[in-house]
Amino acid sequence: MKRLRRKSISNTFIIKGHLCKVILDPWSKLNNGFWAWNIGFAVGKSNRQINDWYHKRKNKRARSLDKQFTGKVGLKAIAEGWKRVLKLRWNIQPGDSITFDCTSGKPEQQFKAFQYWRRYHCDWLYDEKKLEFYWTRPPYPDDEIWKQNGIIIPRTPSNVLEPIEPDKYFDCFTFVPEE
């Protein structure tokens, strides 16, 4: 059996002179053998500042991001960050899930802003109390296809920004039965 290596993936972009970074990081292995991934999104002045914030370093660079929401860029950074998250989600293995938590200086405002874009993506679940969003790559861990003998080959849909509707569920993977 092929060993899968799960490693951090990041995507950096610049909006109006501000550095924005989306980080997709393997978080923990679940009981059923799949992985939970964490998504971090920050707007800062430097890559080092964003990395210090994400890894919860105890220094001035990291603390300065805790107080801010979007820097001086505004909601344009959040809109672009959501698009980058939608593209990065296809890098995880089938059955793995993503957790996107709102941990900025203003978590309620951040949750509300991402909730606006989530309304077009009914495949993302959310928890209003924890201020988190969840997404699982098909086939879902409780799908009967995992109990069959065969290989599941991940496929990326033609439009990665679209939600996974019930009729597009099987476009996300190919099942090859063993002989």
Sequence and secondary structure as in RCSB ss.txt:
>XXXX:A:sequence
MKRLRRKSISNTFIIKGHLCKVILDPWSKLNNGFWAWNIGFAVGKSNRQINDWYHKRKNKRARSLDKQFTGKVGL
KAIAEGWKRVLKLRWNIQPGDSITFDCTSGKPEQQFKAFQYWRRYHCDWLYDEKKLEFYWTRPPYPDDEIWKQNG
IIIPRTPSNVLEPIEPDKYFDCFTFVPEE
>XXXX:A:secstr
        EEEEEEETTEEEEEEEEEEEE TTS EEEEEEEEEES HHHHHHHHTT  SHHHHHHHT SSTTT H
HHHHHHHHHHHHHGGGS TT EEEEE  SSSHHHHHHHHHHHHTT TT EEETTTTEEEEE SS TT GGGGSSE
EEEE   S TTS   GGGGGGGEEEEE  
